[in-house]
Amino acid sequence: MEKKEIKRYGIIALLIVAVCFVVKHFSLFGKLLSVAYSAVYPLLLGAVIAYIFNIILSALEKHYFPKTDTKAVRLTRRPVCIILSFLCAAAIIALILKIVIPEMINAVKLISGEIPPLLDQLSGNIIKKLAEYPDIQQEAMELFEEFDVKSLDWASITEKAADVIQNGVMGIITSAVGIVGTVTGFVTNAVLAVIFAIYLLLRKDKLRRDVKRMQKAFISDKINSKVNKVFRTADSTFKSFFIGQFLEAILLGCFCYIGMKILKLPYAAMSSVLVGVTALIPVVGAFIGAGVSAFIIFTESPMQTLIFLIFLVILQQLEGNVVYPKVVGNSIGLPGIWVLAAVTVGGGLWGVVGMLIGVPLAATAYKLFFEHLENKEKQLGIKSNNNEVPKKSEKKLFNFKKKNNSPPEKNKKTDKQKNK
């Protein structure tokens, strides 16, 4: 037996022993993985933040004195653009909160004021419907008399409930050490993640060069080409997805606001912001915002709620068939059924974050798989059904038009003159 075979079998045996050891002590390895994940979590979060803000940063750097190449511009370009990118994100969040929170407070006040007459009307309708059954009607009237909705002071109940919730939450936060530790840990992780993201953005060019040097030094060219291809595909897919979803959400929110103002529907600003923000989640996002908005509009007028839902369904159809293909385009390259599957699986595994990253991950895997499939078909000499090959007549016509700008008759005359 040759040395290479002995080495290969030895590696396989070690892998089998390692797998058996991991399976036997799975709980111990699970704890070690959780400890390692909690330690690396701020860095992973910082890398995600840096990747998202790098999209904004790259766009700002292209417009930061592009025709000037002085030393002052080169030194200030990266820090100034990083500060501007974070300020843009903070301004967007502040604007959303300023629009949504006051409207939500007004809606809650309206709901607390509308509950008593709605319950009173509901009880009256129930008693009228039970007129055919006198015994049941009598029992229902006695029940409603015992529980008189009009006698309840809903304003004081709301204030007491708010005081109890506020005092209870404040008491729990101040007394429970576990909650304080959780909040402190969350703030610490967030601060560390932002600091790490800023460091990555400041030194991204140097880090990219260092990674390329390590690849050339320790990894073969064949593996490097495959790894770089995967990362290039994932990078282009993620960027196209995030930019497209963001633009689509802005357009959908604007169209929703304009339509609600034309139809004179209440809570236009809050509903449009909710629909636009939740539209960042593919497929189901806008419907979540529509459900919350419809419930709040229902407190104002049930008929206006129906008008809002009809309007939003029409807007969703226009957005899905006209706006989305134009804005996002075919850059994702993922069929609708796989988009739905990616959102479902991603949401089940990682919640809202899984819904956001599930689609670009699935699109990346889809592109890489079908590129590999096409290469395999070429190697085996199999004709791909997806590639539409034009007919020979179409090829000749195309080449003829491309080469000859003059009519065919003139070309024939010139050929005869050349022969003479």
N, C-alpha and C positions, 0 to 999 in steps of 0.2 A: 504493500500500500504506500502511495506517495505521501510526501509531507503535506502537500496541499489538501489532500483528502482527509488526512489525520486532523489537520487544523480545522477543516470545515466541520467534521463530525464532532470534534471537541467543542466547538462553538455551539453547535446544535444541542449537545448534551447539557452544556451550561445554561442555555436558554430554557430547556425543559426543567432543569432543577430550579432555576429562578422562578419560573411560572408556578411550579408546585409549591415553592416556599411562600410566594405571594398569596396564592389561594388559601394555603393553610393559615396564614396570619393576615387575613384580609382586613379584619377590624383594626389591627395595628397600623397597617399601611393606609387605611382610610383616615385614621387620626393624623398620621404624618402628612398626608396630602392636604387635609384641612388646615393644619398648622402652616404648611408651606404656602397654601393659597392665601390665607389671611395675612401672611407676611409680604407676599408679592402683590396683593390686591391694589395698594395705592399706586404701584408702578404700572400695573396693567391699565388701571383707570386713567393714569396720566398719559399713557401711550395712546389710548382711545381719544382722549381730549385733544392731544397734539395732532393726531391724524385728522380729526374733524376741523380743527382750527387751521391746519395747514392749507386746507382748501381756500379759506378766506384769506389767509396770509399770502398765498401765491398770487391771488388776484390783486391784492393791494400792492404787492411789490412790483407788479407789472406797470402800475399807474403811479408809482412814487418816483417822480422826476425821471421818466424813462430815457430822455435824451441827454441827461446830465450824468457824467461819470467822474465827478470830483471826489476827493477823499472824504469830505464831510458827508456827502450823499451816501457813499458806500458804507460808512461807519454807522450812520443813523437809519439806513433803510430797514434793516431787520428789526431793531428794537421799536422803532416808531410804528411799523406795520403790525407788530405783535400787540402793542398797546391798543391800536385802533381796532384790531380784530376782537379783542376782549371787550372793549367798550361797545362795539356794535352788538355783540351777544347780550351784554348787560342791558343795553337800551331796549332791545327787542323783548327781553323777559320783563323788564319794568313796564313797558307799554302794554303787554298782554295782561299783566296783573292789574294795572290801573284800569283797564277796560272791563275785565271780567269780575273782579272782586266787588266793586260797588254795585254792579248789576245783580250779582248773586245775592248780596245783602238785601237789596230791594225786593228781589223775588221771594226770599225767605219771609220777609215782612208781609208781602202780599199773600203768600200761602197761609201764614198764621192768621191773617185777617179774613181770608176767604173760607177757611175750614168750617166755622159755625154755620153760615147760611147754606153751604153745600150739604152738610150733614142734615140740617133741618129740612131742606128740599128733598133729600134722599129718603128720609123717614116718612115725609108726607106722600111721596110716590109709592112707597112700599105699602102704606096703609090703604091707599086707593086701589092698588092692584089686588089687595086681599079682601076687597068688598064681597066677592063671591063666596068667601069662606069666613063667616062671621066669628066662629070660635077662634080661628087663628088670628083674625084681625083684632079681636079683643085682647088676646095675649100680647100681640105686638104693641098695641096702644098702651097697655100697662107697663110693658118693658120700656118703651120710649118715655113714659111719664116718670118712671123711676130714674132713668138716665136722661135728664133734661139737658140738651145741648145749650139752650139759651142761658141757663143759669150759670154756666161755666164762664169764668173770667179768663179768657184766652190770653190777654195781655200780661196779666200777672203770672199765669202758668208759663208763658214763654220766658219772662224775665227770671222767674225762679229756676227754670230749667237751665237757662244760660249761666246763672250764678252757680248752680250746683256743678255744672260741667266745668266752668272755669276754675272754681275753688278745688274741685276734685282733681282736675288735671294738674293744677299748680301744686297741690299737696303731694300728689304722687311723684311729680318731677323733683320736688325738693326733698322728699323723704326717701324715695327708693334709690338705692345706690346703683342698682343694675341699670335703671333707665338713664341715670346720669352718665354712667360709664359708656352706655351705648351711644348717647348723644355726643359725648366727648370723642369717642372713637370715630364716629361718622365725620365730625368736624375735622379731626386730625387727618383722617384719610383724604378728605376733600382738599385740605390745604396742601398736603404732601403731593397729591395727584396734580394739582394746578402748578406747583413749583416744578415738579418733574416734567410736566408738559411744556412749561416755558423754557426749561433747560434743553429739552429735545428740539424745540423750535429754533432756539438760538444757535445750536450746534448741529443742525440736521445735515448740512453739507459735509462737515468733518466726519460725522457718524456714518454717512453713506460711503465716503471714501474708505473708512476703516473696515467696514463690512466687506467691500469689494476686495480689499487687500487680504483679509482673512479667507475669503472664498478662494482666491487664487492660490494662497499658500497651502491650505489644508484640504481643499476639495477639488476633485477632478473637473475638467472643462465640461465633460458630458453631463455630470450631475448639476453643475452650475447652470448650464443652459436650461435644463428642465426646471430647476428651482426658480430661476429668474423668470421663466415663462409663466409659471404659476402665479408668482407675485405680481407680474405685470398685468396679467388678466384680472386678478382679484382687485388690484388697485384701480384700473380703469372702470371695472364694473361698479365698485363701491362709490367711486367719485361720481360717475354718471347717475347712479341711483340716488345718492343724497342730494345732489344739485337738482335733479329732475323732480324729486319729491318735494323739495323746499319751494321751488318755483310753482309747482302745481298747487301746493297748499296756499301760497299767496294769491294765486289767481282764483282759486276756488273760494277763498274767503272774501276777496273783493267782489266777485260776481254775486255771491250770496248776500253781501251787504247792499249792493246796488238793487238787486231784485227785491229784497225785503223792504227797502225804502220806497221803491215804486209801488209795491203792493200795500204799503202802509202797515206793516206788521210790527208788533212790539218787540223790544229787546233785540233790535237789529245788530247793534255793535257786538253785544255779548255772544249772540248766536253765531254770527259770522266768524268771530275769533275762535269759538269752540269748534266749529266745523273745520276751519282752516288748520288749527293746531292738531286736531285729531286726524286730519287727512294725511299727516305724515306717516301714519300707520297704513300700510297698503290694504286694500280691499275692504276692511271692516272699520277703518278709522273714522271716516266721515259719518257713518251710521251711528257710531257712539255719540259723537257731538250732536247729531240730529236728534237722538233720543232724549238727551238732557235738555236741549233747547226746546223740543216739543213739549216736554213736561212743564217747563217754566212758562211757555206761551199759553199752555192749557189753563193755567190759573187766571190768565187775563181774558181769554175767549176760546172756547172749544172750536168754533167755526174757523177762527184764524189759525188754530193749530192744524186743522185739516188743509187749509190753503198752504200753510208752510210746508207740510209734508209732501203735498202734490208738487209744489214748486221745487223742493229739494230733489225729489225723484227725477224730475225733468232735467234739473241742473246736473245731477249725477250722470245721467245718460249722455248729455252733451259733453261733459268733462271726460267721461270714459272713452267716448268715440271720436272726439275732436281734439280736445285740449291735451289729454295724456299722450296720445301718439305723437303730437307735434312737439310737446315740451320734452318728454322723456325719450320719445323716439324708440327705435329698435336697439338702443345701446345695451339694454339689459338682456335682450334676446331670450327671454324665458316665456314659454306659452302660459296662457291664463290658468290652466289646470294646475301647473306646477307652482305658480304664484300662490294660489289658494292653499296648496299642500304645504308650501314653505311657511306661510303665515300660520297655519294651523299647528304644524309641528313645532315651529319656533316659539309660538305663544304658549304651547303646552310645556315646553322645556324651560324657557327663561322669561316668560311673561311678555310685557310690552317690549323689552329690549330684544327678546327673541323674534317678535313680529317685525322689528325694524331691520335686524341683521339677517333674518332668515332668507329673505328674497335675494339680496346680493350674494349670499353664500351659495344658495341653490343655483343662481345664474352663473356663478363662477364654475361650479362643478359641472353644470350643463354644457357650458362652452368648451371646457377642457375635455370632457368626455367625447363630445361629438367631433372635436378636432382630431383626437386620437382615433376615433372610429373612421373618419375620412382618410387619414394617413394609412390605417390598416387596410382599408378597401383599395387604396391605390397600390399598396404593396402586393395584394392578392389579385389585382387586376379586375376588381368588381366595380361596375359602374354604379355611381351613387344616384339615387332617385331624386335627391334634393337639389342637385345641380342641374339646372335647365340649360341644355346645350342648344344654341340656335341652329336652325336648319342651314344647309349649304347655300340655298338661294338667298337666305337672309344675310349670310356672311358675305357673299359676293356683292349683294346690293349695298351693304354697309361699306365695304372696301371701295366700291366704285364711287360712291358718293364722297368718300373721304379723300380719294386721290384726285378725282376729276371735278373741278368746280364749274366747268363749262358744260353746256348741253352736249349730248352724245353725237349729234349731227356734225357739229363743228369739229369735234375730235376726229371723226372719220375723214373729213376733208383734209385736215392737217396731216393725217397719216398718209393719204394718197399723194399729197404734195411732196412729202418726205421720200416716198418710194420713187417718184419721178425724178 
